[in-house]
Amino acid sequence: MAFGGFSSSAPGTPRPVGATRLHWQSSVWVTGMTPTRFHVPEGGRNRRLFVLGLSGARPADLKTVSTGPLPADLTWRWPGAYVVVSEAEQETVVFTDPAAAQPVYVTRFGEGWAWSSSARLLAGLNKAPVDTRRLVTAVFTPLHPALVAGRSFFAEVEQLPPGARIRLAPGTTPEVTNLWLPQPDVGAGPTRRFRAEFEKAVGLGLDDNAFSTDLSGGLDSSSITLLAARRTSDNVCVNAVTVHPDGDESGADLRFARLVADSMSGRVEHHLLPIRREQLPYTGITRVPAADEPAPSSLTWAGLLEQLEWMADRFGTTLHLTGDGGDSVFSQPPAHLADLVRHRRFRAAVQQSAGWARLRHLPLSNVLRQAAAAARISRADALSMLAEQIAQGHASAVGSVHWFPPVQLPAWVGVEALPHLRSEIERVAAAPNPLTRLDAGVHTIVDEIREVARTAQADTVPAEGVGVRLRNPFLDASVVDAVLRVPLDARPPVYAYKPHLVRAMSDLLPAALATRTTKGSFNADFYTGRRANLDALLGLADGFLSALGLVEPRALRRALKQAAMGVPVPMGILDRTLAVEAWLQALDREPEPQWVEGVDGRG
């Protein structure tokens, strides 16, 4: 699924091979399974309004909003993950999704601009190479999503700011106005507002598709499955799929998944899908398809592909709902403790610090000192301190309460990586921050949500290859907006496990699941997969990252062998290294996207 267009709708603008124009006067094109709506106002022959991506907007809604100045909340007033585009002959205005679940990229084209939901397609338009700086942050700072800050994985292709209005016109630089700032809302109760928006998000598209859901047994996927089951008609069952290790049906996740299915017997049909040896993690990593960036499923690609094909064949699935994003949306980062101190909520700061200290087995006095220190510095200051830490070449022990965790560089970091990493941190620290009025905890959540939502788009490539559209309702901007507008005093404690979600779903969640505070693990499968695929993984060590000087191949091979033997290594960064290298090989293996010229402006 992709869409795009240009800053000018002049006849003859190109389009990707296989793309279709949405209107004969327009430069806007779509590919694949892209849901779209558009409206041409009466008497507005040269002005067109497009909603691109899955959206709850109805034709009547578009007609209403187009009668005057376009409202600021266009991309979060309806359920879905979508972009709104207002196009005239010599100007295009793009309203971006605040959650970045539907990212938009831009690059120069002639004297104007080309924009698209696919950075790779835009790179094909201008023959842009991969951006080395972005590779560095992808590999070595996976826990620092703030460092992405407008970068795509391709040189001269930038991501437009989420939650903004961007005016693109030939001969001018993009004019950006931030629209979304989730300030506290003391009106409707957070639980009631979230439930209302979440129900609409889950229900979107179900009537028009044969759908299925993930049912892992956790709170997130269980909530989606139960809401989907509740809104279906009496003669329709939700096909809920639980993936589990082959030969093992005793895990806690499967037990909770069965509880959920049994709680709506007759509305939920529960299906088990074992992970066999040929679907173990890391299997087929060198066959991962090329996307805009390394996909979250890169390491588990073989298993995801098997699941998608199985669901499409068995249920005719065209829409699959997952609980991805729930952890990010309902997380409460330790920086929230600093917010309590900054706003002089000292009693709450002490109480929550004590709970966090017990959970993490830390001295309370240390946690309180860290919260007080973090409360005194700005986000820009924290980034500058991070750049200084990189320059000094060591990770300072800043504790668990901070804006950004220290960067822990692995033994296989290459000599060319550090200069790029320092410059990227300094770039972000110096850039204007449209969310500067947000509390540290909320800003941290926004950064993480946007990272998770944007990267999830890369998983749509293998899914659409088998005719399935992936859907993550927790990442709808309307849902994110409802959660993040909770006032400071009503936000959950840092040590609590998704209390707002539990309260919002209390009428549907089985009691045993509602009290669950842990999740199952597939660590054993990952360990087995590393051993079974070690030869293929070792082959990735001498690849593109090594040629760029970003990794040291001998040290990387040593770490891979240690990981296969069960020796502790920094697995998060190791897995990112493998995923990025596999993606680079996919780009090299697959043909570059091609564009065709429009002869008369028609699709």
SEVO-997294 format. One record per residue: residue in one letter; y, x, z of N, C-alpha, C in turn. Coordinates in pm, whole numbers, plus 50000, padded with zeros to 5 digits. Layout:
<recs>
AYXZYXZYXZ
...
</recs>
This chain:
<recs>
M498815008450000500005000050000501235008750000
A502115006749904503375014049901504405005749828
F505655008649853506745002149784507915011749780
G508895008449697510055017149688511035012149585
G512045020449559513075016949463514115027949458
F515315024249412516375034049390517695028649442
S518665037649453519995033449498520715025549390
S520235026249269520795018649158519685010949090
S519964998649050518954990748979519164991448828
A519795002148783520045003648640518735003548562
P518734997848441517514997448360516975011448336
G515665012448336515035025248304514645033548423
T514885028948547514435036648662512905037448661
P512355048948698510905050548690510175043248801
R508865043048792508005037348895506695045048893
P505955045349005504665052149005503675045348911
V502755053048858501715047448773500945036848852
G500795025048795500075014148860500955004948942
A502245008648960503155000249039503684988748955
T504114978249024504654966348959506054963549013
R506994960548924508324956648968508304942349021
L509144939649120509164926349180510124916749111
H511094922049037512074913448970512574920948848
W512774913848740513074920548614514384928148617
Q515324924148707516594931248717516564942448820
S515454943848888515404952349007514704965648981
S515024975449066514284988149066513144988049166
V513014977449246512024977049354510634975049295
W509674983349338508304982749291507334982449408
V506124978149384505084977849487503764982349426
T502864987249513501514990549471500524984549570
G499274983749529498174980149619498334966549682
M498064965949813497984953349886499284950049959
T500414954249907501694952449975502094937649979
P502224931650098502754918050106504274918450082
T504794908950007506224908949976506764894749974
R508064893850002508834881649978510194886049924
F510764878249834512114881349792512874868749759
H514204870149763515074858649744516294863049666
V516654855549565517874857849489518824846449522
P519884849149599520804838349639521424831349519
E521674818349532522334810849426523714816649400
G524024818549275525314824349239525384839249266
G524274845049320524274859349349523364866649254
R523644865049127522764870349022522484885249039
N523434892649090523274907149100522924911649242
R522574902749328522204906249465520834900249495
R519894908749540518534904349569518124908749709
L517344900549779516904903549915515374904149915
F514834915349962513384917549965512914919750109
V511774914150144511064917350268509754923850226
L509574936450260508464944550212507564948450329
G506294944250322505364946150432505024932650492
L503994932350576503534919850635504594914450730
S505024902150707506134896350783505924881550803
G506454876450914506424862150941507594854850880
A508444861650804509594855250742509134845350635
R509724833450638509414823150538510524822950432
P510244817150316511294816250215512574809950268
A512414799650353513604792950409514404802450498
D513684811550568514374821350652515234830650568
L514684835150457515444844250371516674837150313
K516494824650277517624817050223518724815550328
T518324813450453519294811750561520074824450587
V519364835750601520054848150638520904853550523
S520614849450400521354854850287522664847650260
T522924837050339524144829450314525404836250366
G525254846250450526414853350505526074867950524
P526844875150607526514889050637525114890050698
L524344899750654522964900850701522944904650849
P522184897350932522174899951076521534913251111
A521944918751226521484932051266520014932351301
D519454921151347518074921151397517064917251289
L517404919251164516524914951055515094920051067
T514914932451111513564938251108512814936651240
W513344929051332512544925851451512694911151494
R513314902851411513434888651447512184880751411
W511354886051318510094879651280508924888751316
P507744883151339506584891751363506224899651238
G505564910951258505124919051144505694933051149
A505284941051051505784954751034506324955550891
Y507624955350876508204953350745509594959750737
V510094960550615511424965750584512164955050505
V513454953950526514274944550449515214952650361
V515284948850234516104956050137517034946250067
S518324949350068519324941749994519774950449877
E519554945649755519794953949638520834947549546
A521804955649506522764951849403522674961849290
E523524960349190523414968949073523654983649106
Q524654986549190525005000449219524945003549368
E524124996249440524014998549585522734992249637
T522034999449724520864994249792521054996349942
V520824985850020520914986850166519534984450223
V519044994150301517704993450358517814991250509
F517144981150560517044978450704515654983050747
T515584993350831514304999450866513704993450993
D512404994351001511604989451115511864998151238
P512304992451351512595000551471511385008351523
A510175002951506508985009651558508425020051463
A508925020351339508445029551235507005026651195
A506495014751225505175010951175505195009351024
Q506395007150968506585006950824507695016950791
P507365029850789508395040050767508945039650625
V510145044850608510765045750476511305060050460
Y511085065650342511515079350312512515079050196
V513285089750184514295090450080514375104550025
T514705105649897514935118649834515965116949724
R516615127849689517595127149581516885124849448
F517545117049362517045115149227518245113949134
G518445124049049519635124348966520875124749054
E521815115749028523025114949109522885104749222
G521715098949235521515088849338520335092149427
W519635081449469518565082849567517355074549526
A516185079949556514945072349548514425070349690
W513925058549719513395055649852512015049349838
S511185051349940509815046049933509175046250071
S508155037950086507335038350208506345049850203
S506265056950090505335068250075506085081150047
A506005090450140506625103650119505915111250009
R504625109349997503865116749895504265112249754
L504485099249736504935094549606506295100349569
L507205100949665508525106749638508405121649608
A507495128449677507275142649648506785144349505
G505945135049458505475135749320506595133449220
L507585125349258508705122549168509515135149141
N509755143149246510585155149233509795168149239
K508455167149236507595179049244507905187249369
A508085180449481508455187249606507235193349673
P507355205549723506245211849794506125206949938
V505065210950005504895207850147505935215450228
D506435209250333507455215250421506765223150531
T506905236250528506225244950626506685241850768
R507965238750786508475236050922507765223950983
R507495214150900506815202250952505355205250985
L504735214050911503365217950944503305224351082
V504295232551113504315239551242504375229751357
T505295220051351505395210451462504165201451468
A503575198351353502375189951352501225196751424
V501105209851406499975217151465500245220751611
F501405226351640501605232851769502365224551871
T502985213551831503675205151929503285190451911
P501995187351914501575173351895502025164152007
L502395169752123502855161652236504365160452239
H505025164552131506495164252125506945156452000
P506725143451995507085135851875508565136151844
A509405139151942510855139751917511195150351814
L510345160451798510655171351707510485167551560
V509895155951533509775151451393511175148551338
A511935140051406513365137851381513755138051234
G513205129051156513625127651017512835135850917
R512015145050964511225153050871510075144850813
S509765147150689508475143150634507675155950614
F506475154750560505655166550535505985173150401
F507045168350334507405173850204508875177950205
A509155189450144510515194550139511425184950064
E512635182950117513655174450056513285159650052
V512255155950125511925141850144512095138750292
E513055130350326513375127550466512965113350504
Q512635111750631512375098250682513695092050723
L513965079850676515155072850719515035069050866
P516135069050940516075065851083515515051851106
P514565050251197514045036751227515115028351296
G515015015251278515915006051346517355007251301
A517565010651174518925013151125519185005750994
R520455004850960520885000050829521375012150750
I520785014550634521135026250555521635021750418
R522865025350386523445022050255523245033850162
L522565031250051522315041449950523075037649824
A523915046849779524685044449657524785057449579
P524785056849448524905069049367526185076649401
G526055089949407527215098349428527705099449570
T527005093349666527415094149807526215097949892
T526485102650014525405105250108524995092250175
P523755091050221523335078650288524245075450407
E524625063050416525485058350525524615051150627
V524445057250744523475052450843524205045750959
T523775033650995524285026551113523095022551199
N523015027851319521915023851407522135009551455
L521085001451449521174987351488520374983951612
W519314991151636518394987351744518584996351864
L518894990351977518984997552103518444988152210
P517204990252256516564980652347517144981252488
Q518364975952502518994975552633518324965152722
P518334966952853517654957552944518134943152925
D517174933952926517434919652912517044912953043
V518044907753113517764901653245517494886753231
G517344881953108517104867753085515654863953106
A514974860752998513594856053007512694866453074
G511734861653151510804870553219510044879053120
P509814891953152509164901053057507764896653017
T507024891053111505654886753080505664875352981
R506514865453004506554853752916507044857552776
R508064865952770508594869752639507594878052560
F506934887552628505934895652558504804886952506
R504304877752588503164869452547503534861252423
A504734855752421505134847652307505184855952179
E505764867952187505864876452068504494881952027
F503674884952124502354890552096501454880252029
E501514867852074500714857352011501094855851864
K502394856151836502834854951696502374867051615
A502424878851675502014890951604500524890751572
V499704886751667498254886251644497904875751539
G498594864551541498254853651450498724855851307
L499604865551285500184867451152499114871651051
G498974863950945498064867450837496644862650854
L496294857050969494904853150992494484841350902
D495414832350874495064820650794494824824050648
D495324835450603495254838950462494214849650431
N493464854050531492524865150511491224862750586
A490144868650534488924870050613489154882050704
F489194879650834489614890250925488524893551026
S488654905451083487794910051192488654917551292
T488084920551407488824927851510487964938951568
D488634949551612487974959251699487794953051836
L486684955951901486474951452039485834963052114
S486664972052162486154984052227485764981552372
G486234970552429486004967952571487194971552657
G488234977152598489454980052670490394968052671
L491494969152745492424958052758493084954552624
D493404964652545494184962352423493394954552318
S492244959952278491454953152175490904939852226
S490614938952354490124926352409491194915552403
S492444919352434493534909652429493724904352287
I493654913252188493824908952049492684899752006
T491454903552041490304895252004490394881352066
L490774880552192490844867552260491954858852204
L493114864652175494194856752117493834852051977
A493194860751899492774856751764491764845251772
A490844846151868489834835651883490464822551927
R491484823452011492094811252064492824803351955
R493374810351855494174803151755493354799051632
T492084803151624491284799051510490784784751529
S490394778551420489874764851427488484764851489
D488024753051525486764751951598485554756951520
N485634756651389484464760651309484574774851256
V485504782751310485684796551268485464805951385
C484634816151364484394826351467485104839251429
V485594846051529486164859251508485034869351505
N484954877251399483984888051392484544900251464
A484034902751584484504913651668483494924951666
V483954937151639483054948451617483234958751729
T482114962751789482114973351889481324985251837
V481984996551826481325008951785480795015851910
H479565020951903478965027352021478045038651976
P477735048052065476815058752030475435053351994
D474855058751891473535054351846472505056251957
G471735045851986470695046652087471165044752229
D472465042052249472995040352384473835027652390
E473285017352451474015004852469474295002252617
S474315012852697474485011252842475885014552889
G476765018952798478095023252839478945011852893
A479935015652975480805005653035481614998152930
D482035005152825482824998552721482054986952660
L480794989052631479994978552569479774966952667
R479634970252793479454959552894480704950652899
F481864956752899483104948852903483314941252772
A482954947452660483074940452531482224927952530
R481024928752587480144916952593480744906152683
L481384910452791482044900652879483104892852802
V483874899952723484934893552644484334883752545
A483324888052471482694879352372482084867052439
D481434869052552480794857752622481834848052677
S483044853052710484064844252767484574834152666
M484374836852538484724827252434483534825152341
S482424822352399481214819852321481444808352224
G481044810452100481304800551997482564803151919
R483474811151975484694815051905484674829751866
V483854837751934483754852051905482304855351873
E482084861051755480764865851718480774881151731
H479964886251822480014900351859479014908351775
H479504919251714478664927751630478714942051682
L477554948451691477464962351735477254971451615
L477974982751614477854992351505477605006151565
P476365011151560476085024351619476615035651533
I477075046251599477495058351529476265067251511
R475825068651386474675077051357475125091551335
R474155100351321474465114651309475395117451190
E475175110151079475995112750961477405107050974
Q477705099851084479075095151109479705101851231
L479105112551281479655119451397481045124951366
P481885126551469483195132851446483065146251375
Y484035149551294484155161751213483295161351086
T482415151451074481585150550954482455146750834
G482305153950725483045150850603484525153450613
I484965161950706486395164250726487045169950600
T486285177250519486855182950397486915172850283
R486455160450309486545149950206487565139350242
V488365141750345489395132150385490385130150270
P490715117750235491635115550122493065119550156
A493835122750055495235126650073496075114450106
A496995116150202497925105550240499295111950260
D500215104450316501555109950340501545121250443
E500555121050530500445131050635499005130750688
P498645140450770497295140250828497055127250904
A495955120550873495685107550933495105109051074
P495405099551165494815099851298493285099951294
S492715094051189491255092951179490615104951110
S491375115751086490835126951009489515132051065
L489445133451197488235138951258487085128951259
T487415116051257486385105651263486325097951132
W486745104351023486885097650895485565091650847
A484485098850861483195093850812482815080950884
G483045080551015482725068451091483625056751056
L484935059551037485855048851000485495043150864
L485185051750768484835047050634483575038550638
E482595042750716481365034950730481665021250788
Q482515020750892482845008050954483564998850856
L484545004250783485294996050689484394990350580
E483544998850524482644994150418481664983850472
W481174986150591480224976850654480864963250679
M482104963150730482784950450756483124943150626
A483584950750525483914944450398482684938250333
D481544945050346480314939950285479724928450364
R479754929450498479074919450579479904906850603
F481214908550627482054897050659483044893750548
G483144902350447484194900550348485564903550404
T485644912150505486904915050572487964920150475
T489134913950480490304919150407491424922950502
L491314918850629492314922050732491574925650860
H491864937450915491174941851036492194945251143
L492074938851259493014940551369492474950751469
T493344959951510492964969851610493954969651726
G493564975951836494434977051953495254989651954
D495324996851841496095009251835497545006551874
G498095015551952499485014251995499655008352132
G498615001452183498754995252314499015005252425
D498345016752419498555027052522499995031952521
S500575033652403501955038552393502955027952438
V502755015552395503695004852428503735002252578
F502585002952643502524999452785502455011652876
S502695023452822502725035252908504015035352989
Q503975041853100505185044053180505215058953211
P505975066753136505935081353150506535085853283
P506145097653329506685102753455508205103853456
A508835104753338510305105353334510935092953396
H510165082253410510675070153477511085073353621
L510415082653684510795086653821512195092553823
A512525100453721513875105953710514895094853689
D514525084453613515445073153593515745066153725
L514725064453807514935058053937515905066254022
V515765079254020516685087854095518095086854036
R518205087453904519515087253837520255074253868
H519525063053878520155050153907520175047154057
R519865057354137519945056454283519025045754342
R517875044054278516825035454336515905044654417
F516425049854527515725060454598514435055654665
R514455043554719513225038554783512115037154680
A512435031154566511425029754461510985043354410
A511915052754401511565066254353510555072854447
V510755071454577509825077354673508475070354668
Q508475057154663507225049554661506405052854536
Q507065052854420506325055454297505915070154286
S506745079154338506365093354339505135095554425
A505055088254536503885089554623502625084654550
G502745073554479501595068654404501195078154293
W502175083954224501885093654117501255106254176
A501765110754290501225122754354499765120654395
R499445108754448498055105954485497175105654361
L497645099354255496845098154133496565111754072
R497555120754075497425133754011497065144954109
H496875141454235496525151254338497585162354345
L498845158054357499985167154363500715165454495
P501385175854544502205174354664503395165154636
L503635155454724504725146054704506055153254695
S506265163354777507555170354777507845176554641
N506805181854575506995187754441507405177154339
V506745165454344507055154854249508495150154269
L508925148654393510305144354419511315154654371
R511045167354391511955177854344512055177654191
Q510905175854126510905175453980511685163353929
A511525151653993512245139753952513745141753968
A514155147854077515575150354100516135160053997
A515365170353965515825180253866515935173953727
A514945165753689514965159453558516105149353547
A516495143353659517575133453658518935139853631
R519045152753650520345159553636520595164953496
I519615164653408519795170553276519665160053166
S520295162753053520235153652939519055157352850
R518795148652755517725151252658518035163752576
A519285165252534519665177152457519485189852540
D519845189052670519645200652756518165204052768
A517335193652781515895196052794515335202552668
L515825198452550515385204552426515845219152418
S517065222052460517555235752460516705244652551
M516315239152666515455246652758514095249152695
L513605239452617512325241152550512405252252445
A513505252752370513695263252271513765276952338
E514415277552453514495290252527513125294652576
Q512315284952617510965288152661510145294152548
I510305288552427509595293852310510075308052280
A511395310152290511955323452261511425333952359
Q511205329852484510705339152585509205341552572
G508535332552498507125334652470506165330852580
H506625322552674505695318152779506055304052820
A505105297252880505315283552926505655283553073
S506845278753104507235278053244506545266253310
A506275267453437505605256853511506665246753557
V506905236353476507945226653510507375214353580
G506085214153603505495202853672505225191153580
S505055179353640504615167753564505735157753536
V506935159753591508055150653569509105157953486
H509255153853360510145161153270510445152653147
W511455156553072511705150452943510615154452844
F510315167452841509335172752746508425182552818
P507115181652795506205191452856506425205252792
P506135215952864506255229352804505265230852689
V505625239152593504755241552478503735252252515
Q502485248652509501395257952538500805262652405
L501185274452362500725279452232499335285452244
P498455282452148497065287252156496955301652107
A495775307452126495555321452088495635323451937
W495455312851858495425314651713496785312051646
V497865311151723499175309051662499535321051574
G500035318551453500395329251360501805334351381
V502085345951327503375352451350504525344751286
E504265336951182505335329651115505655316251183
A504845312151280505025298951339506205298351436
L506375308551519507365307951626508805306251575
P509255313851473510625311551426510865297351377
H509895291751305510035277951260510115268351378
L509275270551477509225261551592510535261851670
R511065273651693512345274751764513455267851687
S513515270051556514605264151478514515248951475
E513305243551473513155229051473513615223051605
I513295229351716513745224351846515265224851855
E515855235651809517315237051811517975226851719
R517355224051605517895214151513517965200351577
V516885196351643516845183151705517815182451823
A517925193351899518835193552013520285191851969
A520635197151853522015196551805522335183751729
A521325176151689521545164251606522065152651690
P522885143951632523325131851704522125123151742
N522195117051858521095108851907521565094351920
P521125085451832521595071451837521075063851959
L520095069352029519515062452146519935069052276
T521065075852275521455083652391521695075052515
R521965062052497522235053352612520945048552680
L519805051752624518545047452685518165056452802
D517455050652897516885058653005515855068352949
A515605078953024514665089252978513275083452954
G512825074953046511495069253030511375060652907
V512385052352881512355043552764512445051852636
H513315061952635513455070452517512135077552487
T511465082152590510175088752572509145079352510
I509145066752556508215056952500508545054252354
V509835052952322510235050652183509745061952093
D509945074452138509485085952059507985084952033
E507215081652136505755081152121505325069552034
I505945057852052505585046251969505835049351823
R506975055251792507305058151652506345068351592
E505885077851672504915087451622503585080651593
V503095072751688501815065851671501885055951555
A502985048451546503105038251442503205044651303
R503995055251291504145061651160502845067951113
T502195075351201500965082151160499855072251128
A499885060451190498855050451162498865046251015
Q500015047750949500085044250808499135052750723
A498885065150768497985073850691496555068450689
D496175060750791494825054950793494655043550695
T495765038450640495655027450545495085031950412
V495125045150384494645050050254493145047650238
P492275052550330490845049550312490545034750329
A491325027550412491065013350433491315005450305
E492445007750241492745000350120491815004150006
G491205015950015490235019949914489015010949909
V488725004050021487604994550025488104980250038
G489414978250016489964964750014490274958750150
V490494967250251490794962450386492194967050426
R492994957950477494304961450531494214962350683
L494584973850738494564975650883495824969650945
R495664963951062496784957051127496784960651275
N497954964951326498114969251466499194960851533
P498864948951586499894939851638500754945651749
F500204954851831501014960751938502214968451882
L502154972651756503214980851698504214972551618
D504104959451620505144951151560506454953351635
A507554954251561508844956851625509224945851723
S508854933351693509184922251784508464923851918
V507234929151914506474931552038507074943252114
V507324954352043507914966152106509254962752169
D510074955152098511394951352149511274943352279
A510314934152283510134925952403509734934352523
V508864944252502508394952552613509484961952662
L510224967852571511174978352609512484972952664
R512704960052657513924954352714513744950352860
V512624953752919512404950753061513384958853146
P514114952653239515064960153322514364970553409
L515114980453451514574991653527513734987053646
D514274977753726513584973753849512304965653823
A512154960653700510954952753667509924960753590
R510234973353557509274981553483508104985153575
P506914986253520505744989053605505805003053664
P505175005353777505125018753836504385028553744
V504705041253758504085051353671502585052553695
Y502115048453812500705050153845499875037653813
A500515026653770499795014153744499275014053601
Y498155006953579497525006453448497814993153381
K498834992753297499184981353212499294968053288
P500034967853398500104955153474500764943953396
H501774946853311502434936153235501474929753136
L500634937753073499654932252981498634923753055
V498174928353169497204920753248497784907353290
R499044907453338499654894853380499874885453261
A500294891053149500544882553031499274876252979
M498134883052997496864878152943495944872753053
S496494869753169495664866053285494834853553261
D495274844553173494514832353149493324834453057
L493254846052992492184848452895491264860052933
L491794870252996490964881953026489924878753133
P488654882653114487664881453222488144889353344
A487864883953461488374889953586487964904653599
A486724907853565486264921653580487034931053488
L487394926453370488144934853277489594936353321
A490174925853377491564926353420491814936853527
T490784940153603490934950153709490504964153665
R490154965653539489684978553490490854988253477
T490665000653520491725010753514491305023253439
T490125022953377489675034553301489155030053165
K488975039653077488425036852945487235045852921
G486355041252834485195049352799485585061352716
S484635070252696484905082652623483805085352522
F484235091352410483295095852308483235111052305
N483545117452420483585132052424482255138252385
A481155131952427479835137552394479615137552243
D480065126952174479925126552028480765137351962
F481965139852015482805150351958482175164051977
Y481585166252093480925179052118479745180952022
T478945170352008477805171151915478285173151772
G479355166051736479895167451601480415181351572
R481035187851671481525201551651480355211051624
R479285209351698478125218151677477475215651541
A477345202851504476655199551380477455203751257
N478775204351269479635207251153480345220551166
L479815229451248480525241951276480785250051150
D479815250951060480015259050940481205254050857
A481285240850840482405235250764483735237650835
L483745236650969484975238851044485415253451036
L484455262651042484815276851029485425279750893
G484985272350791485535274250658486995270350647
L487485261950740488895257950739489815268650795
A489245278650863490085288750929490835297350829
D490245300250714490895308750613491485300150502
G492315290650538492855281450440494345283150419
F495005272050394496435272150362497275276250483
L496915271650603497685275350721497625290450746
S496475296150722496335310650736497185317950632
A497155313050507497935319450401499425318950428
L499875308450498501285307250532501665315250656
G500685321350721500955329050841501145320550966
L500725307950960500905298851073499755299451171
V498575303751128497455305651218496835319251193
E496215324651297495495337351286494015333951271
P493415336151155492085330651126490975335951217
R491015348451254489945353651340489975346951476
A491165345551532491285338851663490885324251652
L491205317751538490835303751520489325302251510
R488665311051436487205310351429486565312451565
R487125321551641486585324051776486715311451862
A487865304651854488065292451933487115281351888
L486855280451758485935270351708484515272751760
K484095285051761482755288251814482675285251962
Q483735288352035483745285452179483695270452204
A484445262752125484445248252142483065242452114
A482365247852014481025243051981480025246252091
M480295256752168479415260352279479795253452409
G480895245952408481315239052529482255246952615
V482735258552567483705266552642485055259552635
P485785258252745487085251352742488085258452651
V488655251052558489735255752471490725244152460
P491975246852417492945235852401492565226752285
M491745216552313491155208552206492185200352129
G493235195852195494225187952125494845195652009
I495275207952035495885216051930494835220751830
L493625223651877492565227651785492255216451686
D492155204351735491875193051646493015190751548
R494255192251594495385190651503495365201451395
T495005213651432494915224451334493915220751225
L492765215751265491735211951168492195200251081
A492845190251141493285178551066494345182350962
V495285190951002496345194950909495765203250795
E494855212350826494255220450720493435211850625
A492695202150678491925193150592492845185050501
W494005180850554494965173350474495545182050362
L495865194550392496385203650290495355205750179
Q494105206650216493065208250114492925195550030
A493125183850092493075171350016494215170749915
L495405175049956496535175349862496245184449745
D495625195749771495315205349665494205200049574
R493305192249631492135187549556492455175549467
E493335166649516493595154149445494775155549350
P494785147949243495905148649147497225144649211
E498295150949167499635147649214500025133749165
P500695125749247501115112349201501985113349075
Q501755104348982502495104348856503425092348847
W504535094248782505525083748761505695081348611
V506095069148577506375065848438507795060548428
E508425062948317509765058148294509725043348255
G510685035648305510805021648266511665020748141
V511115015348036511845014947908512975004847913
D512674992747965513704982347964513984976748102
G513514984148207513744979448343512744969248390
R511774965648306510774955748346509514962848396
G508744955948484507514961948532506454961748430
</recs>
